[in-house]
Amino acid sequence: MNQSLLIVEDDEALREQLCRRLTQQGFTVSTAATVEQALAIIATLTALDAALLDQNIDADNGLDLIAPIAEKFGRCRIVMHTGYGSIPAAVAATKRGAADYLTKPATLEHITLALLGREDSQQAPALPSAPPSLERLEWEHIQRVLNSHDGNVSAAARTLGIHRRTLQRRLKKRPSASEYERDRPPLNDSEN
């Protein structure tokens, strides 16, 4: 295969694991932990076939890397990979040029298929048995408003009718995956 790949992930253990496993899959991997590091790497690369970008990178947004990658490497396949997926964020990512949007934890097979552009990566997830939690709905609404203002926290806070610092605190308190437990579909009897 021998395709060049950029992984941008702020979780060091996950970044190293993805690097190791995707190198074994035949990718030539470069990694970055921040948007700044990623931009520096992008500037030095002569070719880039695929990019796996974490959406929330400390205080930065992985969506901001889509445009610089697409400008320099027009045929690069960009895949967003996030633990805090939402419909508005997925829409924003695809509008900016991402080819796929995966939520963590994604299997190595799904990641590889998404990076290669194979149709098998697009498996429809099972619908939850209960409506989304209030925390998830609030998070998705905040993300939708923030994306509509191109990430401008002050403008989003004005639209939401809250103080900018309040919005910044809410953004820092991202819901963890365990808080979305209610949103997950129930396990089948065979999986228990």
Buried (B, 14 or more C-beta within 10 A) or exposed (E): EEBBBBBBBBBEEBBEEBBEBBEEBEBBBBBBBBBEBBBEBBEEBEEBBBBBBBBBBEEBBBBBBBEBBBEBBEEBBBBBBBBBBBEBBBBBBBEBBBBBBBBBEBEEEBBBBBBBEEEEBEEEEEEBEEEBBEBBEEBBEBBBBBBBBEBEBEBBBBBBEBEBEEBBEBBEEBBEBEEBEBBEEEEEEEEE
